[in-house]
Amino acid sequence: MIVSDTLTEKYRLPLKRPWRTSKSVITERRGWLLRVKTEHGATGFGDCAPLPLGERKQHETNHQHLNRLTSGLSGLTPQQGIGMLGYPDFGTAARCAVETALLDLISQAAGTPLHHWLSDRATDRVRVNAAIGALDEGAGTRITNGLKSGFEVFKLKVGTDSVTRELELLRTISANLPATARLRLDANRAWRPDDARRFIEGLVSLPIESLEEPLGHPEPDLLRILQAVAPFDIALDESIGQLDTEQILDTRAVNRLILKPSARGGLLPSLELADRAAAAGLCCVVTSSLESAAGVWADAALASALGKSDLAHGLATANHLARDLGNPPELQGGWLMLDNRPGLGFVPYPA
């Protein structure tokens, strides 16, 4: 199997409603759908969707890297293409797209679904949380709808209002939750250490599953203090690439890492980090970055490859897009279902 051609298609996918975090408001997702073709007509797909933070610069950087990485693929086998990628510190979304497309081809040739090709621990369904959006007056209603759909873990963006007000909202929401429901909170680096500690101490009696990125300027020592106070997991997401990963693992500064393949540079680097984290006693959760369906298929393959877990992954995000590039994995209740067709599983719409 030899790569004969590559094609990148720029896309813009509007969201059904703005997505608010403590740092920004997102109204659309932009990126490139990559197709890598072989001389026998097979096609592998990858999604280059830079994280929507500092978006213009990231788009320019990743587009340049996408062009550079794809320009050298023709005439190579997919395995050779994987070998030439390297592990860059920037342009990670571009590397992720190219690696995914090549892995799609490799697993197609092997006659194996990509998630099973990645690991013999892979499962054919992945537990997921409901992405509720910002903690606001309507969050309780959205959680109620999620409960009716079979979800048990609900992710809320916090840090967009005062600590006092958000704790009041969380107490009101928690009073109406069934015993099995849990709240997963993401602060996107909203707080100073004293505010983060006050928030955590105010959550002690509530059904909180985890809190992501509480500190505006995360430092391992400060994170370790917060984790000691919290009766739930403190998690790192966007800070992973900015901190000393080995120090985080060695000192157990937090109990959880959030893996985004587009931020880590692909499925293989993400899987490598997950294995190292597990050896150090940390758990990992895979989340999407509001990518297209092509990106969600790749994220789901990684989550599946981590093996059976009671943890819910953050992959039920496709319904936040007003339109998409293809069908995402099927959502049944609080589970994402992966099929057994060889390869990634993504099939683009004809248009």
PyMOL commands that set and color helices and strands:
alter all, ss='L'
color gray80, all
select helices_A, chain A and resi 55-71+78-83+92-109+114-118+139-148+163-175+193-202+220-229+245-251+261-264+267-280+293-305+318-320
alter helices_A, ss='H'
color red, helices_A
select strands_A, chain A and resi 3-20+25-38+43-48+125-134+153-157+182-186+208-212+233-236+256-259+283-286+313-316+330-332+335-337
alter strands_A, ss='S'
color yellow, strands_A
deselect
rebuild
show_as cartoon
